[in-house]
Amino acid sequence: DGGITQSPKYLFRKEGQNVTLSCEQNLNHDAMYWYRQDPGQGLRLIYYSQIVNDFQKGDIAEGYSVSREKKESFPLTVTSAQKNPTAFYLCASSTPPQGRRNGYTFGSGTRLTVV
Amino acid sequence: AQSVTQLDSHVSVSEGTPVLLRCNYSSSYSPSLFWYVQHPNKGLQLLLKYTSAATLVKGINGFEAEFKKSETSFHLTKPSAHMSDAAEYFCVVSDRGPSGGGADGLTFGKGTHLIIQP
């Protein structure tokens, strides 16, 4: 079945470390997105990519980096510059412009905790 | 520009009673509207969508929503709540105008936490 796979499901990071969250999709979608979710704040867009080797900052990109070397993959790196990285991270995908009518497909998320 | 407001951060109902989750939107173009559900530590699952066809939209698990242009609302309802409905619900808008929130420009509400009392 087609879908989005996020790994790992739970991740622990020490202060000062960089960590990378994986997101892979086999839906043949062109666009991919990373969101951060905190209690009571809904979803906030970190980065998105519409095409391979291209990506744009979202609303809260500081302290994060991404790459899009393959259509299927859109990994997110949480760097040591991110002051408060503990959160639930969601990856999504769509095929523009159909996504505006069909919505996004979401992965099951990664919960990152700083220890 | 587009925006969406979920009027209640928390809603509590008894099992077997009706559910109403309220959503108002703002859009410069003809909108598409969605409701997603999120169970704890899970991703978001599409419940239903409105894309300019019938104004009363039926979704999964007995949920439905009605698009009311005059009231700029898209409230989610269910006649009888079940314990398994306890989750976070997100109202989402896309006005199909120039992209604002990403490649497909979807804007998410802050969510309503639905609590089901036994």
Interface residues (C-beta under 8 A of the other chain):
Chain A: I4 Q6 K9 D30 A31 Y33 G40 Q41 G42 L43 L45 Y48 S49 Q50 G58 F88 L90 A92 S94 P96 P97 Q98 G99 R100 R101 N102 G103 Y104 F106 G107 S108 G109 R111
Chain B: S9 S32 F34 Y36 N41 K42 G43 L44 Q45 L46 K49 T51 F90 V92 S94 R96 S99 G101 G102 A103 D104 G105 L106 F108 G109 K110 G111
